[in-house]
């Protein structure tokens, strides 16, 4: 069976207490020695019995260990003092910042025309001057921005005009390279009159050229110069033929 759990409290029996002290003291010193050896640590143990007897263990030198302990203790105390002083300074700065923020908030409310009950006449005059200066600065900034925007618009307009002029010149150059449609039609009719005649004959259209060709085939060679439309030419031609018949009679 395992050992029962021992209640940690003062042993009333003196003999039992002395026996337990001796056993546990030896065990504690043994554990301290093992800790120093295994972990390469500097260990110092001081034990006083209830009768005032001293028991100690040190892995190096007890005085050296105590000196090191005192330095660390002193350094920790000084560090604590420095931290306390720094914390006090931070709290003071925080209070100053809070006061400044409160003043700025009050100033902002006064600039907005609020919370003016406790303001004197002189303070009101100063506030009015500040507002006037601020309004002048705002107007100057507004005028500056408007002028900059106007200048940008003017430059943009110039760029658009230049682009339009460039496109117009390119269009004129293209028109110069490619002739118009009317000119092409006239040139085609000049070089291909036979096709035009055949087209008119196929559609039963008798134009001036076709009429001329028909007259030549019939042997009517008329060298008279006629001015006007083809229809007028036919109207004038009929009376002349009638007058010729009368003369022959």
Buried (B, 14 or more C-beta within 10 A) or exposed (E): EEEEEEEEEEEEEEEEEBEEBEEEBEEBBEEBBEBBEEEEEBBBBEBEEEEEEEBEBBBEEBEEBEEBEEEEEEEEEEEEEEEEEEEEEEEEEEEEEEEEEEEEEBEEEBEEEEEEEEEEEEEEEEBEEEEEEEEEEEEEEEEEEEEEEEEEEEEEEEEEEEEEEEEEEEEEEEEEEEEEEEEEEEEEEEEEEEEBBEEBEEEEEEEEEBEEEEEEEEEEEEEEEEEEEBEEBEEEBEEEEEEEEEEEE
